[in-house]
């Protein structure tokens, strides 16, 4: 749907109203306060899905930014189910839990428990960065809307978060640069008629929005404010850890000769690189998103 027609839809008008009220009620009338706003602090404008990248206000922002591209409605966004009832959902691009470890008292897991395996808390500089990222990773610059149909639990969102390679789908451990590179590879296969698809590519195939005929990967850079992930129109590795090194196991006491474990210095270096570059992405995208929202209000 073209932008002019889409702006006349009820969902777009509702989204503009939600954003205006949010700025008034939560940001004290100043949208600039969105710059470092941690969505986990919200108690209003949350909605039915208790996940910051799918709060009511977040969904409204998705509609304002990308509604015309996907002909979005609130009904089309939601948590994944086996019927693929909702075609789209929000996603947190650079995850905290996958690399650092989320606190979970029921499972007796402390804050950043994976990082603590390698005594990251003893490195003041690194630990300060980890603490900061635990707040900034739920800022608007780290959220994106993705087509999410799939036959695996949680759809594309769940598939790209796979921790290890499995028969049904390769692991990607929530790395967003890896996700973009995988989309580019899939689009090249589609363009040359290659029917030999990986498990993840078969999940992408269930979403026509990943097809190059819908949106070539080179257009993702500008459409979704992804410049840090691209060079010359192609997605590239943002984080310096090679793909084959990203699926190692975090266990400093591991002894199984069949398993590749992270060494302490290796993992701590990986974490710091991830933190620094993720923060850069969040700042860049936050600035772009705020600029775009200002034009809409």
C-alpha positions as CSV (number, residue, x, y, z in Angstrom):
1,X,0.0,0.0,0.0
2,X,1.4,3.4,-0.8
3,X,2.2,5.8,2.0
4,X,-0.6,8.3,1.3
5,X,-3.3,5.6,1.3
6,X,-1.8,3.9,4.4
7,X,-1.9,7.0,6.4
8,X,-5.7,7.1,6.1
9,X,-6.1,3.6,7.7
10,X,-7.5,3.3,11.2
11,X,-4.5,1.4,12.5
12,X,-2.1,4.1,11.4
13,X,-4.3,6.9,12.9
14,X,-4.5,4.9,16.1
15,X,-0.7,4.4,16.2
16,X,-0.1,8.2,15.8
17,X,-2.5,8.8,18.7
18,X,-0.8,6.2,20.9
19,X,2.6,7.7,20.2
20,X,1.4,11.3,20.9
21,X,-0.2,10.2,24.1
22,X,3.0,8.2,25.1
23,X,5.2,11.2,24.5
24,X,2.9,13.4,26.6
25,X,2.3,10.9,29.4
26,X,5.7,9.1,29.7
27,X,8.2,11.3,28.0
28,X,6.9,14.6,29.5
29,X,6.1,15.9,26.1
30,X,9.7,15.5,24.8
31,X,10.3,12.8,22.2
32,X,14.0,13.3,22.6
33,X,13.7,11.4,25.9
34,X,13.1,8.3,23.8
35,X,16.8,8.3,23.0
36,X,17.9,6.4,26.1
37,X,14.5,5.2,27.3
38,X,14.5,1.6,28.6
39,X,11.2,0.0,27.7
40,X,11.4,-2.5,30.5
41,X,10.6,0.4,32.8
42,X,7.2,0.8,31.3
43,X,4.0,0.2,33.3
44,X,1.6,1.8,30.8
45,X,1.3,1.4,27.1
46,X,2.3,-2.2,27.5
47,X,-0.6,-4.1,26.1
48,X,-1.2,-7.8,26.2
49,X,2.3,-9.1,25.3
50,X,4.8,-8.7,28.2
51,X,7.8,-8.3,26.0
52,X,9.3,-4.9,25.3
53,X,9.7,-5.4,21.6
54,X,6.0,-6.2,21.4
55,X,4.5,-3.6,23.8
56,X,1.5,-1.6,22.6
57,X,3.7,1.5,22.1
58,X,6.3,-0.5,20.3
59,X,3.8,-2.0,17.9
60,X,2.4,1.5,17.2
61,X,6.0,2.6,16.3
62,X,6.3,-0.3,14.0
63,X,3.1,0.7,12.2
64,X,4.2,4.3,11.9
65,X,7.6,3.3,10.5
66,X,6.9,0.3,8.4
67,X,3.1,-0.1,8.2
68,X,2.9,0.9,4.5
69,X,5.6,-1.6,3.6
70,X,3.9,-4.6,5.1
71,X,0.3,-3.3,5.1
72,X,0.4,-3.7,8.8
73,X,-2.4,-3.8,11.3
74,X,-2.3,-4.5,15.0
75,X,-4.1,-7.9,14.3
76,X,-1.2,-9.0,12.0
77,X,1.3,-8.6,14.9
78,X,1.4,-11.0,17.8
79,X,3.0,-13.9,19.5
80,X,3.8,-16.9,17.3
81,X,1.5,-20.0,17.4
82,X,1.4,-23.2,15.4
83,X,-1.3,-21.8,13.1
84,X,0.9,-18.8,12.2
85,X,-2.0,-16.6,13.2
86,X,0.2,-13.5,13.3
87,X,2.5,-12.9,10.4
88,X,4.7,-10.4,12.2
89,X,6.3,-9.7,15.5
90,X,8.8,-7.4,17.0
91,X,12.3,-8.7,17.6
92,X,15.3,-7.5,19.8
93,X,18.2,-7.3,17.4
94,X,21.2,-7.6,19.7
95,X,20.2,-9.9,22.5
96,X,21.4,-9.9,26.1
97,X,20.4,-13.3,27.3
98,X,22.1,-15.4,24.5
99,X,25.6,-14.1,25.2
100,X,25.5,-12.8,28.8
101,X,22.7,-14.8,30.4
102,X,19.4,-13.5,31.8
103,X,18.7,-13.6,35.5
104,X,16.2,-16.4,36.3
105,X,15.6,-17.2,40.0
106,X,13.5,-20.2,39.2
107,X,16.4,-21.8,37.5
108,X,18.9,-20.4,40.0
109,X,20.6,-18.2,37.4
110,X,22.1,-14.9,38.4
111,X,22.4,-11.8,36.3
112,X,24.9,-12.3,33.4
113,X,25.6,-15.8,34.6
114,X,27.3,-16.8,31.3
115,X,29.7,-13.9,31.6
116,X,30.4,-14.8,35.2
117,X,31.5,-18.3,34.1
118,X,34.6,-16.4,32.9
119,X,34.8,-14.0,35.8
120,X,33.7,-11.0,33.8
121,X,32.5,-9.3,37.0
122,X,36.2,-9.0,38.0
123,X,36.9,-6.7,35.0
124,X,35.5,-3.4,36.1
125,X,35.5,-1.9,32.6
126,X,33.8,-4.8,31.0
127,X,31.3,-5.3,33.8
128,X,30.3,-1.6,33.6
129,X,29.6,-2.1,29.9
130,X,27.6,-5.2,30.6
131,X,25.5,-3.4,33.2
132,X,24.9,-0.5,30.8
133,X,23.9,-2.9,27.9
134,X,21.4,-4.6,30.2
135,X,19.5,-1.4,30.1
136,X,20.2,-0.1,26.6
137,X,19.3,-3.4,24.8
138,X,15.7,-2.6,25.4
139,X,15.8,0.8,23.8
140,X,13.9,1.6,20.6
141,X,17.1,1.5,18.5
142,X,17.4,-2.3,19.2
143,X,13.9,-3.2,18.1
144,X,12.8,-4.2,14.6
145,X,9.7,-5.8,13.1
146,X,10.2,-9.2,11.3
147,X,8.0,-11.5,9.2
148,X,7.7,-14.4,11.6
149,X,5.8,-17.3,10.1
150,X,7.4,-20.7,10.6
151,X,7.0,-24.3,11.4
152,X,9.5,-24.2,14.3
153,X,8.5,-22.9,17.7
154,X,8.4,-19.1,17.9
155,X,8.8,-18.8,14.1
156,X,11.7,-16.9,12.6
157,X,12.3,-15.2,15.9
158,X,12.9,-18.6,17.5
159,X,14.8,-20.1,14.6
160,X,17.4,-17.3,14.5
161,X,17.9,-17.7,18.3
162,X,18.8,-21.4,18.0
163,X,21.7,-22.1,20.3
164,X,23.2,-25.1,18.5
165,X,22.9,-26.7,15.1
166,X,20.0,-29.1,14.9
167,X,18.6,-31.4,12.2
168,X,15.6,-29.1,11.6
169,X,17.6,-25.8,11.7
170,X,21.1,-24.5,12.0
171,X,22.0,-22.4,15.1
172,X,22.4,-18.7,14.8
173,X,22.5,-17.7,18.5
174,X,20.6,-14.5,18.0
175,X,23.4,-12.7,16.1
176,X,21.6,-10.1,13.9
177,X,24.5,-9.8,11.4
178,X,24.3,-13.5,10.8
179,X,20.5,-13.2,10.3
180,X,21.0,-10.6,7.6
181,X,23.7,-12.6,5.9
182,X,21.4,-15.6,5.9
183,X,18.6,-13.6,4.2
184,X,21.0,-12.4,1.6
185,X,22.2,-16.0,0.9
186,X,18.5,-17.1,0.7
187,X,17.7,-14.3,-1.8
188,X,20.6,-15.3,-4.0
189,X,19.3,-18.9,-4.1
190,X,15.8,-17.7,-5.0
191,X,17.1,-15.5,-7.8
192,X,19.1,-18.3,-9.4
193,X,16.4,-20.9,-8.8
194,X,18.3,-23.0,-6.4
195,X,15.9,-25.4,-4.6
196,X,18.5,-26.8,-2.1
197,X,17.6,-24.8,1.0
198,X,18.9,-25.1,4.6
199,X,16.6,-25.5,7.5
200,X,16.6,-21.8,8.2
201,X,16.0,-20.9,4.6
202,X,13.0,-23.2,4.5
203,X,11.6,-21.1,7.4
204,X,12.3,-17.9,5.5
205,X,10.5,-19.3,2.5
206,X,7.3,-19.4,4.4
207,X,7.4,-15.6,4.5
208,X,7.0,-13.9,1.1
209,X,8.5,-10.7,2.6
210,X,11.9,-12.3,2.6
211,X,11.8,-12.9,-1.1
212,X,13.9,-10.5,-3.2
213,X,10.9,-9.7,-5.4
214,X,9.3,-8.2,-2.3
215,X,12.3,-6.4,-0.9
216,X,15.9,-7.0,-2.1
217,X,18.3,-7.2,0.8
218,X,20.2,-4.1,-0.4
219,X,17.0,-2.1,0.4
220,X,16.9,-3.4,4.0
221,X,19.8,-1.1,4.8
222,X,17.9,2.1,4.3
223,X,14.4,0.8,5.0
224,X,15.2,-0.5,8.5
225,X,18.1,1.8,9.4
226,X,20.8,-0.9,9.2
227,X,23.8,0.9,7.8
228,X,26.2,-0.5,10.4
229,X,25.5,-4.0,9.1
230,X,26.1,-3.2,5.4
231,X,28.9,-2.5,3.0
232,X,28.3,-1.8,-0.7
233,X,24.7,-2.9,-0.5
234,X,25.4,-6.3,1.1
235,X,25.2,-7.4,4.7
236,X,28.6,-8.2,6.3
237,X,29.8,-9.5,9.6
238,X,29.6,-6.7,12.2
239,X,31.1,-8.7,15.0
240,X,34.6,-9.9,14.5
241,X,34.0,-13.4,15.8
242,X,33.9,-15.7,12.7
243,X,30.6,-17.6,12.3
244,X,32.2,-21.0,12.9
245,X,33.4,-19.7,16.3
246,X,30.1,-18.4,17.5
247,X,28.5,-21.7,18.5
248,X,31.1,-22.8,21.0
249,X,29.9,-23.9,24.5
250,X,30.2,-21.6,27.5
251,X,31.6,-24.0,30.1
252,X,35.0,-23.2,31.6
253,X,35.1,-26.7,33.1
254,X,34.0,-28.6,30.0
255,X,36.1,-31.7,29.2
256,X,34.1,-33.5,26.4
257,X,36.6,-33.8,23.6
258,X,33.8,-33.7,21.1
259,X,32.7,-30.3,22.2
260,X,34.4,-27.0,21.4
261,X,34.5,-24.7,24.5
262,X,35.2,-21.0,24.8
263,X,38.4,-20.1,26.6
264,X,38.1,-17.3,29.1
265,X,40.1,-14.6,27.2
266,X,38.4,-15.6,24.0
267,X,34.9,-15.2,25.4
268,X,35.6,-12.0,27.3
269,X,37.0,-10.5,24.1
270,X,33.9,-11.6,22.2
271,X,31.7,-10.0,24.8
272,X,33.4,-6.6,24.7
273,X,33.4,-6.5,20.9
274,X,29.7,-7.4,20.9
275,X,28.9,-4.7,23.5
276,X,30.8,-1.9,21.8
277,X,29.3,-2.6,18.3
278,X,25.8,-3.2,19.6
279,X,25.8,0.1,21.5
280,X,26.9,1.8,18.3
281,X,24.0,0.2,16.4
282,X,21.5,1.2,19.0
283,X,22.7,4.8,19.0
284,X,22.6,5.0,15.2
285,X,19.1,3.4,14.9
286,X,17.7,5.4,17.8
287,X,18.7,8.6,16.1
288,X,17.2,7.5,12.8
289,X,14.0,6.3,14.4
290,X,13.5,9.5,16.4
291,X,14.1,11.6,13.2
292,X,11.5,9.5,11.3
293,X,8.9,9.7,14.1
294,X,9.3,13.5,14.4
295,X,8.4,13.8,10.7
296,X,5.2,11.8,11.4
297,X,3.9,13.7,14.4
